[in-house]
Amino acid sequence: MAGLAGGTITWLYGSETWADRTWFTATVPVLIALAIEIVTSLRKGEVGLDLVAAFSMTAALAFGEPLAANVVALMYSGGQLLESYAEGRARREMTALLGRVAHTAMRYTGEALEEVPLSEIRAGDRILVRHGEVVPVDGTLASEAAALDQSSLTGESAKVDKASGDEILSGSTNLGNAFDIIATRPAAESTYANIVRLVQQAQASKAPSVRIADRYAVWFLVLTLLIAGVAWWLSGDRIRALAVLVVATPCPLILALPVAIISGMSRSAKLGVLIKSGGALEALAKVRTAVLDKTGTLTYGQARVIEMKTTEGWDGQEMLRLAASLDQASSHVIAEALVGEARRRGLPLSTPTDISEAAGTGVTGVVDGCRVTIGGSRYVRDSSKGDPYALRDGVPDDAAVVAVAVDGELAGIIMLADRIRPDAAAMLEALHGVGVGRIVLASGDRSDVVAAVAAKLGIDEAHGELTPAQKVEIVRRESFKEPTMMVGDGVNDAPALATATVGIAMGARGAAASSESADVVLLVDRLDHLIKAIHTAHRTKRIALQSVLIGLGLSVVAMLVAAAGYLPPVAGAFTQELIDIAVILNALRALR
């Protein structure tokens, strides 16, 4: 800009030579920086549209049109600045999440309060949350009531009232009087800390918009050189060829596509859905098949013990105590249910040792000197004496069964019931409405339970008693046919989430493995948010393609006008900038 202004002033005072030198000098730094970017891309095997911008600047300098070169350099670098501004605006929702992280907490030490770093908070600590503060860790409400703003987690700004004993998620803001919570997990494992890690990962990822743009790079470059060459050959005027190159500078593709993709990611974050990368957003818009886990996805994942059956010589309470003691070492939702049930019954839990877990299948360990094995009926039958299936007469179709063996002998089975989410049927119907034509249920639960849920919800295909490897195989098979998303929430879902075209984890406070391997994380367990995210992905893709087609269409029209001699190089550069502004503003519509 300084070179353009300085050269213009020099030209007005009648020194055209020094004006040309000033414009030339001001163009060179931009051209050098652009050349370095191009070389770096070519070494990676990427052919980018920056080549056209470099050609136009180089040709303008070579053909003695430094003013045109300076204008193109200004428009290109100005476009990069505009892109940075637009990206900053688009990332606002995700950046707002990072700005709410608490660093200290008020912890009770005896009767006194002390402010301590979050790293010192442990499960069981009593924490005071004052008015206006962000809840620092996950916990349960120890006071009578609390009023919270959970918009940073759910995207909904309505006040949420909590009663004593209710779960309080970190990242919520206290809108009312001060209250106490009992921490249920350390800060590093809490909901908001996990969300922040995922946001940082998403911010560090590169949107695939450049890849989308580069699909058109070679063909657009060939078309540009063809029009420029024909214009020069027919007219004998190399300035016409230069004007074509200047007008062809493809800022609509270089700038508008990243803005649209990042805007879509930001919009999804505001809705409570964290899409980790632009590639995941693009893939989400292509999904045609959904593979769903049952527990925690279509059901609440908060099963309650409804009945226990024991073998001779065993007491149900003692069997539950041993099973729950061992399950303290597992993060599976059924394990959490057993531990919660044992605590509600006032059973004293022991610390397990020598633990071995087959993810999603079962757990073995030592409790009070006894070797305890818990898990699916097949898992326990294969590792102990006794057949859990013999105890399953009269088990309800929608009940989950956990078998328990102690010192190699079957102790009994524990039956748990998990309610189907009230929004599950509507969510499946809505999936069909956004282009998902096939829905498959894949669960580690009993086959009859899975079949009963599938029948109630009208699911196309259902598989039960699956190991993690079998889930992966189902996802791989479906992905081979159509773009497939896998929705799950447990450790056993992590391999399948990583295998799917798009892996979607239910709840950032779910298993760390599933959240880390997923491409998309629902920040709260709300299935309707997934539908909104898919709508956003479709709309973002549509807006991105509009930016490509409108930008390229206008550029081609301007190139033809320049080839006919009606648009000189400098005027062409300004025309291209107007096209840039139009498509970038169009791309920002993805924020709405």
C-alpha positions in Angstrom: 0.0 0.0 0.0 2.9 2.4 0.8 4.5 1.5 -2.5 1.3 2.2 -4.4 0.8 5.5 -2.7 4.4 6.6 -3.1 4.5 5.6 -6.7 1.3 7.4 -7.4 2.6 10.6 -5.8 5.8 10.4 -7.8 3.9 9.8 -11.0 1.7 12.9 -10.3 4.9 15.0 -10.0 5.9 13.8 -13.5 8.5 11.2 -12.7 7.2 8.1 -14.4 10.6 6.3 -14.1 10.7 6.6 -10.3 7.0 5.7 -10.1 7.6 2.5 -12.0 10.6 1.7 -9.8 8.5 2.3 -6.6 5.7 0.1 -7.8 8.1 -2.6 -8.8 10.0 -2.5 -5.5 6.7 -2.7 -3.5 5.6 -5.8 -5.5 8.7 -7.9 -5.1 8.4 -8.8 -1.3 4.8 -10.1 -1.9 6.0 -12.1 -4.9 8.9 -13.6 -3.0 6.7 -14.6 -0.1 4.2 -16.1 -2.6 6.9 -18.0 -4.4 8.1 -19.5 -1.1 4.6 -20.7 -0.4 4.3 -22.2 -3.8 7.6 -24.1 -3.6 6.6 -25.5 -0.2 3.3 -26.7 -1.6 4.9 -28.3 -4.6 7.3 -30.2 -2.4 4.2 -31.7 -0.7 2.8 -32.6 -4.0 0.1 -29.9 -3.9 -0.7 -27.7 -6.9 -2.4 -24.6 -5.6 -4.2 -21.7 -7.2 -1.6 -19.3 -5.9 0.3 -20.1 -9.1 -2.1 -17.9 -11.1 -1.5 -15.0 -8.7 2.3 -15.5 -9.1 2.0 -15.7 -12.9 0.0 -12.4 -13.0 2.5 -10.5 -10.9 5.5 -11.9 -12.7 4.0 -11.2 -16.1 3.1 -7.6 -15.1 6.6 -6.9 -14.0 8.1 -8.6 -17.1 5.7 -6.7 -19.5 6.6 -3.3 -18.0 3.3 -2.9 -16.1 4.5 -2.5 -12.5 1.4 -0.5 -11.5 -0.8 -3.5 -12.4 1.7 -5.8 -10.5 1.5 -3.6 -7.5 -2.3 -3.5 -7.5 -2.4 -7.4 -7.8 0.1 -7.7 -4.9 -1.9 -5.3 -2.8 -5.2 -7.1 -3.6 -3.6 -10.5 -2.9 -2.0 -9.5 0.4 -5.1 -7.5 1.3 -7.2 -10.6 0.6 -5.0 -12.6 3.0 -5.6 -10.0 5.7 -9.3 -10.0 5.0 -9.3 -13.8 5.3 -7.6 -13.5 8.7 -10.2 -11.1 9.9 -13.0 -13.3 8.6 -11.5 -16.4 10.2 -11.1 -14.5 13.5 -14.8 -13.6 13.4 -15.8 -17.1 12.4 -13.8 -18.7 15.3 -15.4 -16.4 17.9 -17.7 -19.1 19.3 -14.9 -21.6 19.8 -12.5 -19.0 21.1 -15.1 -17.9 23.6 -15.0 -21.4 25.1 -11.3 -21.1 25.7 -11.7 -17.7 27.4 -14.0 -19.2 30.1 -11.5 -21.7 31.6 -11.2 -21.4 35.3 -7.7 -21.6 36.8 -8.4 -21.8 40.5 -11.1 -23.0 42.8 -12.3 -22.3 46.4 -11.9 -25.6 48.3 -13.0 -26.3 51.8 -10.2 -27.5 54.1 -12.0 -28.4 57.3 -14.1 -25.4 58.1 -11.9 -23.0 56.2 -11.8 -22.0 52.5 -8.7 -21.7 50.5 -8.1 -20.8 46.8 -6.1 -23.6 45.1 -5.0 -24.3 41.6 -7.3 -26.6 39.6 -4.6 -29.2 39.4 -4.9 -29.8 43.2 -8.6 -30.7 43.0 -9.4 -34.3 43.6 -12.7 -36.4 43.5 -14.5 -35.9 46.8 -13.3 -32.3 47.5 -16.0 -29.8 48.5 -15.9 -26.7 46.3 -17.6 -23.3 46.7 -18.8 -21.7 43.5 -19.6 -18.0 43.9 -22.0 -15.9 42.0 -20.9 -15.3 38.4 -18.1 -17.9 38.6 -17.6 -20.7 36.1 -17.9 -24.1 37.6 -14.3 -25.4 37.7 -14.9 -29.2 37.9 -17.6 -31.7 37.4 -19.5 -32.5 40.6 -22.8 -33.1 42.4 -24.7 -30.2 44.0 -24.2 -30.3 47.8 -26.4 -27.2 48.4 -30.2 -27.1 48.2 -30.5 -25.4 44.8 -28.5 -23.6 42.1 -29.2 -21.6 39.0 -26.9 -22.1 36.0 -26.1 -20.8 32.6 -25.0 -23.8 30.5 -24.9 -22.0 27.1 -21.2 -22.6 26.7 -22.0 -26.4 26.7 -25.4 -26.5 25.1 -25.7 -23.4 23.0 -28.9 -22.5 24.8 -29.0 -19.4 27.0 -32.0 -20.3 29.2 -31.4 -20.6 32.9 -31.2 -24.1 34.3 -32.3 -24.9 37.8 -30.6 -27.6 39.8 -31.6 -29.4 43.0 -29.4 -31.1 45.7 -27.7 -34.2 44.3 -28.0 -33.1 40.7 -25.0 -33.3 38.4 -23.2 -30.0 37.8 -21.0 -29.8 34.7 -17.8 -27.8 34.6 -18.0 -24.8 32.3 -21.5 -23.8 33.5 -21.8 -20.3 35.0 -23.4 -19.6 38.4 -26.3 -17.2 37.9 -27.6 -17.3 41.4 -26.4 -17.5 45.0 -23.2 -19.2 45.9 -23.4 -23.0 46.2 -21.2 -26.0 47.1 -20.4 -29.0 44.9 -18.7 -32.3 45.6 -16.1 -32.9 42.9 -16.7 -36.2 41.1 -13.5 -36.1 39.0 -10.3 -34.1 38.8 -10.3 -30.9 36.7 -8.2 -32.5 34.0 -10.8 -35.2 33.4 -13.9 -32.9 33.7 -16.3 -32.0 30.9 -15.0 -28.5 30.3 -11.3 -29.4 30.3 -12.0 -32.1 27.7 -14.0 -29.6 25.6 -11.1 -27.1 25.7 -8.6 -29.8 24.6 -10.9 -30.7 21.7 -11.4 -27.0 20.7 -7.6 -26.4 20.7 -7.3 -29.5 18.5 -10.0 -28.2 16.2 -8.4 -24.8 16.0 -5.0 -26.3 15.1 -6.5 -28.4 12.2 -6.3 -27.2 8.7 -9.6 -26.8 6.9 -9.9 -28.9 3.8 -11.1 -25.9 1.8 -7.7 -25.6 0.2 -8.0 -29.1 -0.9 -11.4 -28.4 -2.4 -10.0 -25.4 -4.1 -7.0 -27.3 -5.4 -9.3 -29.8 -7.2 -10.0 -26.9 -9.6 -6.5 -25.5 -9.6 -4.9 -27.3 -12.6 -8.0 -26.9 -14.8 -8.4 -23.3 -13.9 -4.7 -22.6 -14.6 -5.0 -24.3 -18.0 -8.1 -22.3 -18.9 -6.4 -19.1 -17.8 -3.3 -19.7 -19.9 -5.4 -20.8 -22.8 -7.5 -17.6 -22.8 -4.4 -15.4 -22.3 -2.5 -17.2 -25.1 -5.4 -17.0 -27.6 -6.0 -13.3 -26.7 -2.2 -12.5 -27.3 -2.1 -14.6 -30.5 -5.3 -13.1 -32.1 -4.6 -9.5 -31.1 -0.8 -9.4 -31.1 -1.1 -7.4 -27.8 0.6 -9.0 -24.8 -1.1 -6.5 -22.5 -4.4 -8.3 -23.2 -2.8 -11.6 -22.0 -1.6 -9.8 -18.9 -5.0 -8.4 -18.2 -6.4 -11.9 -18.4 -3.8 -13.2 -15.9 -4.6 -10.3 -13.5 -8.3 -10.8 -13.6 -7.8 -14.6 -13.2 -6.1 -14.2 -9.7 -8.3 -16.8 -7.9 -8.9 -15.2 -4.6 -12.5 -16.4 -4.4 -11.2 -19.9 -4.1 -8.1 -19.1 -2.0 -10.0 -17.0 0.5 -13.8 -17.7 0.4 -13.6 -21.5 0.9 -11.6 -21.4 4.2 -14.0 -18.7 5.5 -17.1 -20.8 4.7 -15.7 -24.0 6.3 -14.5 -22.3 9.5 -17.8 -20.4 9.7 -19.6 -23.7 9.6 -17.4 -25.1 12.3 -18.0 -22.1 14.4 -21.8 -22.2 13.9 -21.8 -25.9 15.0 -19.8 -25.1 18.1 -22.4 -22.5 19.1 -25.0 -25.3 18.7 -23.1 -27.5 21.1 -21.4 -29.7 18.5 -17.7 -29.5 18.2 -16.5 -30.5 14.7 -12.7 -31.0 14.9 -11.7 -30.2 11.4 -13.0 -28.9 8.1 -12.6 -32.4 6.6 -15.1 -33.7 9.2 -17.5 -31.0 8.3 -17.3 -31.8 4.6 -17.6 -35.6 5.3 -20.6 -35.0 7.6 -22.5 -33.5 4.6 -21.9 -36.6 2.6 -23.1 -39.2 5.1 -25.7 -41.7 3.8 -25.5 -44.4 6.5 -25.6 -44.2 10.3 -24.2 -46.9 12.6 -25.4 -46.3 16.1 -24.4 -47.7 19.4 -27.4 -48.4 21.7 -26.2 -47.7 25.3 -25.8 -44.0 25.9 -26.8 -43.1 22.3 -30.4 -44.3 21.8 -30.8 -45.0 25.5 -29.8 -42.8 28.5 -26.8 -45.0 29.3 -27.9 -44.8 33.0 -29.2 -48.3 33.6 -30.7 -49.2 37.0 -30.5 -52.6 38.7 -34.0 -54.2 38.5 -33.2 -57.8 39.6 -30.4 -60.2 40.6 -30.3 -63.9 40.3 -27.6 -65.9 42.1 -26.3 -69.5 42.1 -26.5 -71.6 45.3 -24.6 -70.2 48.2 -24.4 -66.6 47.0 -26.1 -63.5 48.4 -27.2 -60.9 45.9 -25.9 -58.0 48.0 -22.4 -59.5 48.3 -22.3 -60.3 44.6 -23.2 -56.7 43.8 -20.6 -55.4 46.2 -17.8 -57.4 44.6 -18.9 -56.5 41.1 -19.2 -52.8 41.9 -15.9 -52.8 43.7 -14.2 -54.2 40.5 -16.2 -51.9 38.2 -14.7 -48.9 39.9 -11.8 -49.5 37.5 -14.0 -49.4 34.4 -15.4 -46.3 32.6 -18.2 -48.2 30.9 -21.7 -46.9 31.5 -22.9 -50.2 32.9 -20.0 -50.2 35.3 -21.0 -46.7 36.5 -24.5 -48.0 37.0 -23.4 -50.9 39.2 -21.1 -48.6 41.3 -23.9 -46.1 41.7 -26.4 -48.8 42.7 -24.0 -50.3 45.3 -23.4 -46.8 46.8 -27.2 -46.1 46.9 -27.6 -49.4 48.9 -24.8 -48.4 51.3 -22.5 -51.3 50.4 -18.8 -50.8 51.3 -16.7 -50.9 48.2 -13.1 -52.3 48.2 -10.2 -51.2 46.1 -9.6 -53.6 43.2 -6.1 -54.7 42.1 -4.5 -56.7 39.3 -7.2 -55.4 36.8 -7.5 -56.6 33.2 -10.2 -55.2 31.0 -11.3 -56.3 27.6 -12.8 -53.1 26.3 -16.6 -53.4 25.9 -16.6 -57.1 26.9 -15.6 -57.6 30.5 -13.3 -56.9 33.4 -11.2 -59.2 35.7 -9.4 -58.3 38.9 -8.8 -59.1 42.5 -11.3 -57.8 45.2 -10.7 -58.7 48.9 -8.5 -61.6 47.8 -11.0 -63.0 45.4 -10.5 -63.2 41.6 -13.7 -61.5 40.3 -14.8 -61.6 36.6 -17.7 -59.5 35.4 -19.1 -58.8 31.9 -21.3 -60.2 29.2 -22.6 -63.7 29.6 -20.4 -65.1 26.8 -17.3 -63.5 28.3 -17.9 -64.9 31.8 -19.0 -68.3 30.5 -15.8 -68.7 28.6 -13.6 -67.8 31.6 -15.4 -69.6 34.5 -17.4 -72.7 35.4 -21.2 -72.3 35.1 -23.5 -71.0 32.4 -25.0 -67.5 32.9 -27.5 -68.3 30.1 -29.2 -70.8 32.4 -30.2 -68.0 34.8 -31.7 -65.8 32.1 -35.2 -67.3 32.0 -37.8 -64.5 32.4 -35.3 -61.7 31.7 -37.2 -58.7 30.1 -36.4 -58.1 26.5 -35.1 -54.6 27.2 -32.9 -55.5 30.1 -29.1 -55.7 30.1 -27.5 -58.6 31.8 -24.1 -58.6 33.6 -22.7 -62.0 34.7 -20.4 -62.3 37.7 -18.0 -65.0 38.5 -15.8 -65.3 41.7 -12.7 -67.5 41.8 -13.7 -69.2 38.6 -17.2 -70.1 39.7 -20.4 -68.4 38.4 -22.0 -66.3 41.2 -25.0 -65.0 39.3 -26.3 -62.4 37.0 -27.4 -58.8 37.5 -30.2 -57.3 35.3 -30.3 -53.7 34.5 -32.9 -51.7 32.5 -32.1 -48.6 30.5 -34.8 -46.4 29.1 -34.9 -45.4 25.4 -34.4 -41.6 25.0 -37.7 -39.9 24.3 -36.1 -38.0 21.4 -34.6 -41.2 19.8 -37.5 -41.9 17.4 -37.7 -38.3 16.3 -33.9 -38.2 15.8 -33.9 -41.3 13.6 -36.7 -39.8 11.5 -34.9 -36.5 11.2 -31.8 -38.4 10.1 -33.7 -39.7 7.1 -34.7 -36.1 6.5 -31.1 -35.0 6.1 -30.1 -37.7 3.6 -29.3 -40.7 5.8 -31.1 -43.5 4.1 -29.8 -46.5 6.2 -29.6 -46.9 10.0 -27.7 -49.8 11.6 -27.7 -50.6 15.3 -24.5 -52.1 16.6 -24.2 -52.9 20.3 -22.3 -55.0 22.7 -25.5 -55.7 24.6 -27.6 -58.8 24.3 -28.9 -59.6 20.9 -32.5 -59.9 22.1 -32.3 -56.5 23.8 -30.8 -54.9 20.7 -33.5 -56.5 18.5 -36.3 -55.2 20.8 -34.9 -51.6 20.7 -34.5 -51.8 16.9 -38.1 -53.0 16.5 -39.5 -50.2 18.6 -37.5 -47.5 16.6 -37.9 -49.0 13.1 -34.1 -49.5 12.6 -33.1 -51.1 9.3 -30.6 -53.6 10.8 -29.5 -54.6 14.3 -26.5 -56.5 15.7 -26.0 -57.4 19.3 -23.3 -59.0 21.5 -20.6 -57.4 19.4 -16.9 -57.1 20.3 -15.1 -53.9 19.5 -13.5 -55.7 16.5 -16.9 -56.8 15.2 -18.2 -53.2 15.5 -15.2 -52.1 13.4 -16.0 -54.7 10.8 -19.6 -53.6 10.5 -18.5 -49.9 10.2 -15.9 -50.9 7.6 -18.5 -52.8 5.6 -21.0 -50.0 5.6 -18.3 -47.4 4.8 -17.3 -49.3 1.8 -20.9 -49.0 0.4 -21.7 -45.4 1.4 -20.2 -42.6 3.5 -21.0 -43.7 7.0 -21.1 -42.1 10.5 -20.7 -44.0 13.7 -22.3 -42.6 16.8 -21.1 -44.0 20.2 -19.9 -43.0 23.7 -17.8 -45.7 25.2 -14.3 -47.0 25.2 -15.5 -50.0 23.1 -16.7 -47.6 20.5 -13.4 -45.8 19.9 -12.0 -48.2 17.2 -15.3 -48.0 15.3 -15.4 -44.2 15.6 -11.9 -44.0 14.1 -12.9 -46.4 11.3 -16.1 -44.6 10.2 -16.1 -41.8 7.5 -17.2 -39.6 10.4 -17.0 -40.7 14.1 -19.4 -38.9 16.4 -18.9 -39.2 20.2 -21.9 -38.5 22.6 -20.8 -36.1 25.2 -17.4 -34.7 25.9 -17.5 -36.1 29.4 -17.7 -39.6 27.9 -14.8 -41.9 27.6 -11.6 -40.0 26.6 -10.8 -42.6 24.0 -14.1 -42.1 22.2 -13.9 -38.3 22.3 -10.3 -38.3 21.0 -10.9 -40.8 18.2 -14.1 -39.1 17.1 -14.3 -36.4 14.4 -17.3 -34.8 15.9 -18.2 -34.5 19.6 -21.6 -33.6 21.0 -20.8 -31.4 23.9 -24.0 -32.6 25.7 -26.0 -35.8 25.2 -28.6 -34.2 22.9 -29.3 -36.1 19.7 -31.2 -33.2 18.2 -27.9 -31.2 18.2 -26.5 -33.8 15.8 -29.3 -33.2 13.4 -28.6 -29.4 13.6 -24.9 -30.1 12.9 -25.7 -32.1 9.8 -28.0 -29.3 8.6 -25.1 -26.9 9.2 -22.7 -29.2 7.3 -25.1 -29.3 4.3 -25.6 -25.6 4.3 -21.9 -24.8 4.7 -21.0 -27.1 1.8 -23.7 -25.5 -0.3 -22.4 -22.0 0.5 -18.8 -23.1 -0.2 -19.7 -24.4 -3.6 -21.7 -21.3 -4.3 -18.5 -19.3 -3.6 -16.5 -21.4 -6.0 -19.1 -21.3 -8.8 -19.9 -17.6 -8.4 -16.3 -16.6 -8.0 -15.0 -18.6 -10.9 -18.0 -17.7 -13.1 -17.4 -14.0 -12.6 -13.7 -14.4 -13.1 -14.2 -16.2 -16.4 -16.5 -13.5 -17.6 -14.0 -10.8 -16.6 -11.2 -12.8 -18.3 -13.2 -12.9 -21.6 -13.8 -9.1 -21.4 -10.1 -8.6 -20.7 -9.2 -10.8 -23.7 -11.4 -8.7 -25.9 -9.4 -5.6 -24.9 -12.1 -3.9 -22.8 -10.5 -4.4 -19.4 -6.9 -3.1 -18.9 -4.7 -4.7 -16.2 -5.2 -2.2 -13.4 -8.9 -2.0 -13.9 -8.9 -5.8 -14.0 -7.2 -6.0 -10.6 -9.8 -3.8 -9.0 -12.6 -5.8 -10.7 -11.1 -9.0 -9.2 -11.1 -7.4 -5.7 -14.8 -6.7 -6.0 -15.4 -10.3 -6.9 -13.3 -11.3 -3.9 -15.4 -9.2 -1.5 -18.6 -10.6 -2.9 -17.7 -14.2 -2.4 -16.2 -13.7 1.0 -19.4 -12.0 2.2 -21.3 -14.9 0.7 -19.1 -17.3 2.6 -19.7 -15.6 5.9 -23.4 -16.5 5.6 -22.4 -19.9 7.0 -22.1 -18.2 10.4 -25.9 -17.6 10.5 
